[in-house]
Amino acid sequence: MRIEANQTFVSADRPARSQRSLAFQNAWETIPGDGLIPEKSAFRPERFAAFLNCIFLVELSDDPARRIVIRLAGQAIRDGLGCELRGMSYADFVPEENRNSAGSSMQLMFGPRPCGRWISKEVAHLDGYREPIEMTQFPMLDSAAGARLILGISEGFGTLEPHLADGKFRFENRDAERFIDIGAGVPD
């Protein structure tokens, strides 16, 4: 489902996705594939050149201790958080009370109705600085390795006042999360 640049998705309880989010979806839709979820082997970074600074790749695993492993984080993300994230678990960066459920909606992206996901979060730094971010995510498979991957972008780092990131932060949910129809509808 190609999204036109002037299309908006907004209502009183659902903020609009950014033009960058819509452009990322359009780029993701160019990854060739036979089904709704493309293969990593068909991914070409040059098609995503405009997003490489804010792109991320995570791998979902059935191992509870490493169920959401960060494989790649663009420079804007690393600069915004003040650390190298590769090999770390996303669940380690959410509040303790949310760790057991972290990533549960990501699993739905590979369910009977494969879909994308848009979410609004807030990065809460230990020094009290808070920064709103938005993430747009789409599923990808690495069948050769038997892996489920999430390819996404993060927007919002550095858009407020300058802040010295020191790697001490957590991700907190804000008020918006929704699934994106990629051709099969969205989960109930």
N, C-alpha and C positions, 0 to 999 in steps of 0.2 A: 504494500500500500504506500505509494509515493506521497510524500507530504509536500505540498506547495509552500513556498516561502511566506506567502501572505496568510496562510491558514493559522488559526489560533484555536487553542483548546482551553477555554476559560469559562468559569461559572462562578457564582458567589462562593462556593466551597472548594473550587479547584483553580489554582493559579495557572496562568498560561505557561507552556513550555517556551523556552527561549528559541530564537532563530537558530542559534548554534546547535541546540539539542535537535531541532528538526533537520538541520543540515547533516548532523552526525547520523541520524536515522537513515537519511537518503544515501549517505556513503556506505553504511552497513548493508543496505539493500542491494548494493552493486556487487557484493561478494557472491560469486557464482556458486550454485549448489542445486542439488536435486530436490531437497526438501525445504522445510521452513527454516531449519537451523543450518547455517553454512559450516563447512569444514575449515579448520585452521589452515590446512594446506592451501586453500584457495585465497586466504587473506594476503593482501599486498599492501605493505605499509605506505607505499608511495600514494595510494589512493586516499590515505588518511593524513597526508602531510599537514593539512591545516589544523589537525587535532593532536599531533604528536606531543606537544608540550603539556597537554592536560589529559592524555589518554591513560587508561589503566587496564590491566588484565589480571583476573583472579581465577583460580581453579577451585572448583567445588569438589569436596571429598566426602566419603562416608565415614572417615575417621573423625570422631567427635573432637579430638584435640587439634586437628588441622583441617577443619572442614571448609575454610575460606582462606586459602593461601594466596597472597599477593605475589604475582609473577613479574609484574612490570608496573611502574608508576612514572609518568612523565615529569619533566623538570619542574613545572609549575606546582605540581602536587608535592614533590619532594621539598621544594623551597617553602611552600606554604605550611608544611608540617615540621620541617626542620630535621628530617631524618631519611635514611634509605629504607624503603619499605619492602624491598624484594625479599621473599622468603618468610616474611612475617605473616601472622594470622590476623585478619580483620577483626575477629572476635576479641582479640586482646585489646582493642582500642574502643570498645563500647563499655558503658557503665556495667558494673558487676551484675546488677539485677537483670540485665538484658542479654548477658553472654550466652545463656543456654538457648535462646531463641534467635540469636544473631544469624542472619543468612537464610532463615526459613522461607521468606518470600522469594529469595533468589532461586531456591529449589523449584518453585512453581514455574519458573521460566522454561523448564525442561519437561513440564508435565504434559498431560493429554492435550492441553491447549498452549503450545509454546508461545511465548510472548516476550516483549521487552519490558523495561521497567524504568520509571522516572521517580526520583525520590528527592526530597528536600531534607537536608541535615544541617546541623550546626556543629562546628568544630569548637570545642571548649578547651582552651589552653589552660594549663595549670596556673599561669599568672593571672587568670581571670578574663583574658581577651577572648571574645566570642566572635566567630565568623560564620555567616550563613553560606552554605554551598548547595549546589544541586548536582545530581548525578543522573546521567542517562546511560542505560545499560541494555545490552543485547546478548543473546546466547550464541555460543559457537562450540563446535565439537572438535576434539582431536581424537578421532576414532582409532588411529594408529596406537595412541597411548591409553585409550580408554578413558579420556578425560572430558569433563564438562567445564567449559570456560565461560567467563563473563567478560565481554569487551565493553568498555565504557569510557565516558569522559566525565570530568568533574569541573564545574564552573564556579567561580566566586572567590578563589584564593587571590588575595592582594587587591581586592576591589574597594576595601575600606581603608582606613588609615594604616600606615606602615606598622608592621609588627615583627619583632625578632622571634621567629619560630625556633624552639629549642628541642623539639622531639617529644615534648611532654604535653599530651592532649588526649581527648577522647571524642568519639563521634556520638552525637546525640540526635535522636529523631526530632524533626519539627512537625509541622502540621500536614504535610502532603506526601503521599505516595500513591502511585497508580501504575497499573500495567498498561502496556502499549500493544495494541493489536498488530501482529505481523502476518496475519492471514488465517488464523485459527480461532479468533475471538480472544477473550481474556478469561482467566480463572474466575470462578464465582466467589 
